[in-house]
Amino acid sequence: MNQSRKAQRVVARRALANEIAQAIRLRMYRPGEWLRQIDLEEKFQATRFDVRAALEELAVRKTIEHVPNRGYRVAEIDLATYYAIRDTRIILETAAMAGVVAHVSDATIDRLDELAHAFGDAVVTATRLEQSEINREFHHLMYAHCGNPVLEETIWALRDRSRGTHVTVWASHQALLASDHDHHAMVEALRNRDARRLADIIRRHIDKDMVDETGQMPSQRVTDTSQSRGSEVSEET
């Protein structure tokens, strides 16, 4: 009984951590911004204990950082690190596609197709929050079938960590349309059980043009991670 309660609390804290991470992804909290526990308790209707546990988990994921004697703030990374994360994501997420193709069922592919169409509708009619939630559900469902829970967890930790920069996703309507097109292409590749094609689409999907919060492209594009160390670069996922 105690073990069951403990497991439930772990699940609840992880869910809370994911909710806070989602708020960070949606820029409700900006890179470098301090997170006040009492505000989080009120916003997410959570106990102080659960908020602290969620913050500790997010610090382990490097979505936020803990500053001794001060508290927690949203992680802030430079663009070189950002693109190193992007390059690592490309390696991991394309590698995961062989497992997805091997494990995904026809019923799951049908559900992914439904989500792809829902995202397409959301591009025209929905808010950015609704678009983000559908997009996340689509990718969560797909990666959940990679057959390796550690790989899946690592992928999502990197995706969350990459939000700690002033580069923004879906900076234009064209970027949303490109994501919509990619989702349908992923579903088609899954129906054809074509892991190589799916990996190519994932690579393109991650390596999209991005702009910073001023609406400008960062100063320089570097696609090789080894080149990007110590320098600023320009695009992303």
C-alpha positions in Angstrom: 0.0 0.0 0.0 2.8 2.4 1.0 4.7 1.5 -2.2 1.5 2.2 -4.3 1.1 5.6 -2.7 4.8 6.4 -3.2 4.5 5.4 -6.9 1.5 7.6 -7.3 3.3 10.6 -5.8 6.3 10.0 -8.1 3.9 10.0 -11.1 2.2 13.2 -9.8 5.5 15.0 -9.3 6.7 14.0 -12.8 3.4 15.2 -14.3 3.8 18.5 -12.4 7.4 18.8 -13.7 6.1 18.2 -17.2 3.5 21.0 -16.7 6.1 23.5 -15.6 8.3 22.4 -18.5 5.4 23.0 -20.9 5.0 26.5 -19.5 8.7 27.1 -20.1 8.4 25.8 -23.7 5.5 28.2 -24.3 7.6 31.1 -23.0 5.4 31.7 -19.9 8.8 31.8 -18.2 11.7 33.2 -20.1 15.4 32.1 -20.2 17.1 33.4 -17.0 13.8 34.1 -15.2 13.5 33.2 -11.5 10.8 30.8 -10.5 9.0 31.6 -7.3 7.8 28.5 -5.5 4.7 30.2 -4.1 3.7 31.4 -7.5 4.1 27.9 -8.9 2.0 26.5 -6.0 -0.8 28.8 -6.9 -0.6 28.5 -10.7 -0.5 24.7 -10.7 -2.6 24.1 -7.6 0.2 22.0 -6.0 1.7 21.6 -2.6 5.1 23.2 -1.7 6.6 19.7 -1.3 5.5 18.6 -4.8 6.6 21.9 -6.4 10.1 21.5 -4.8 10.3 17.9 -6.0 9.3 19.0 -9.5 11.9 21.8 -9.6 14.5 19.3 -8.5 13.6 17.0 -11.3 13.7 19.8 -13.9 17.1 20.9 -12.6 18.3 17.3 -13.2 16.9 17.6 -16.7 18.7 20.9 -17.1 15.5 22.6 -18.0 16.1 24.9 -15.1 19.1 25.6 -12.9 19.5 25.7 -9.1 21.5 28.6 -7.7 22.5 28.0 -4.1 21.0 30.4 -1.6 18.9 32.0 -4.4 16.5 29.4 -5.8 15.7 28.2 -9.3 15.7 29.9 -12.6 15.0 28.9 -16.2 18.2 27.7 -17.8 19.8 30.1 -20.2 22.2 28.6 -22.8 24.3 30.2 -25.5 23.5 29.4 -29.2 26.6 27.2 -29.6 25.3 24.9 -26.9 21.8 25.2 -28.4 23.0 23.9 -31.7 25.1 21.2 -30.0 21.8 20.1 -28.5 20.1 20.2 -31.9 22.9 18.1 -33.4 22.6 15.5 -30.6 18.8 15.4 -31.0 19.2 14.7 -34.7 21.5 11.7 -33.9 19.2 10.3 -31.2 15.9 11.0 -32.8 16.8 9.6 -36.2 18.3 6.5 -34.6 15.1 6.0 -32.7 13.1 5.6 -35.9 14.1 2.0 -36.5 12.7 1.1 -33.2 9.5 3.1 -33.8 8.9 1.3 -37.2 9.6 -2.1 -35.5 7.2 -1.5 -32.6 4.4 0.8 -33.7 1.0 -0.8 -34.4 -1.4 0.0 -37.2 -3.9 1.4 -34.6 -1.2 3.8 -33.3 -0.4 4.9 -36.9 -4.1 5.6 -37.3 -4.0 7.7 -34.1 -0.9 9.6 -35.4 -2.8 10.3 -38.6 -5.7 11.8 -36.6 -3.2 14.0 -34.7 -1.5 15.1 -37.9 -4.9 16.2 -39.2 -5.7 17.9 -35.9 -2.5 19.8 -36.1 -3.2 20.9 -39.6 -6.6 22.2 -38.5 -4.9 23.9 -35.5 -2.5 25.7 -37.8 -5.5 27.6 -39.2 -7.8 28.0 -36.3 -6.1 27.3 -32.9 -3.9 29.2 -30.5 -0.2 28.6 -30.2 -0.9 26.7 -26.9 -3.3 24.3 -28.6 -0.9 23.8 -31.6 1.9 23.0 -29.1 -0.2 20.5 -27.2 -1.2 18.6 -30.3 2.4 18.7 -31.7 3.7 17.3 -28.4 1.1 14.6 -28.2 2.0 13.5 -31.8 5.7 13.2 -31.0 5.2 11.7 -27.6 3.0 8.9 -29.1 5.6 8.2 -31.8 8.7 8.2 -29.5 6.8 6.1 -26.9 7.1 3.2 -29.4 10.9 3.4 -30.0 11.4 0.4 -27.7 13.9 2.1 -25.4 12.5 4.1 -22.5 15.9 5.6 -21.6 16.3 6.9 -25.2 12.8 8.3 -25.1 13.5 10.1 -21.8 16.8 11.5 -23.0 15.2 12.9 -26.2 12.6 14.8 -24.2 15.1 16.0 -21.7 17.1 17.5 -24.6 14.0 19.0 -26.2 13.2 20.7 -22.9 16.7 21.9 -22.3 16.8 23.5 -25.7 14.2 26.0 -24.6 16.7 27.9 -22.6 17.6 30.3 -25.4 16.1 33.3 -27.1 15.4 31.4 -30.3 11.8 30.6 -30.8 10.0 27.8 -32.6 7.4 28.3 -35.3 8.5 31.9 -35.9 6.3 32.2 -39.0 3.1 30.7 -40.5 5.4 29.0 -43.1 7.2 27.2 -40.3 3.8 25.9 -39.0 2.9 24.7 -42.5 6.3 23.0 -42.8 5.7 21.1 -39.5 2.2 20.2 -40.7 3.6 18.8 -44.0 6.3 16.8 -42.0 3.7 15.2 -39.7 1.8 13.8 -42.7 5.0 12.6 -44.3 6.0 10.8 -41.1 2.6 9.0 -41.0 3.1 7.9 -44.6 6.6 6.6 -43.9 5.3 4.7 -40.9 2.5 3.1 -43.0 5.2 2.0 -45.5 7.4 0.8 -42.7 10.2 2.9 -44.2 12.6 3.6 -41.3 15.2 5.4 -43.5 12.6 7.7 -45.0 11.2 8.4 -41.6 14.7 9.3 -40.2 15.2 11.7 -43.1 12.0 13.5 -42.4 12.8 13.7 -38.7 16.2 15.2 -39.5 14.6 17.9 -41.7 11.9 18.4 -39.1 14.5 19.2 -36.4 16.8 21.2 -38.6 14.3 24.0 -39.4 15.1 27.7 -39.8 14.6 29.7 -36.6 14.6 33.3 -35.5 15.3 35.0 -32.2 12.8 36.9 -30.2 13.6 40.2 -32.0 12.5 38.5 -35.3 16.1 38.4 -36.6 18.2 35.4 -37.5 21.1 34.8 -35.2 24.4 35.9 -36.7 25.9 32.7 -38.1 24.9 29.2 -39.2 27.2 26.4 -38.1 26.0 22.9 -38.9 29.0 21.0 -37.5 28.9 20.7 -33.7 32.7 20.7 -33.5 32.7 24.0 -35.4 30.0 25.5 -33.2 31.9 25.3 -29.9 32.7 28.8 -28.6 30.8 30.6 -31.4 27.3 31.7 -32.1 25.2 30.1 -34.7 21.9 30.7 -36.4 19.1 28.1 -37.0 17.6 25.2 -35.2 14.8 22.9 -34.3 
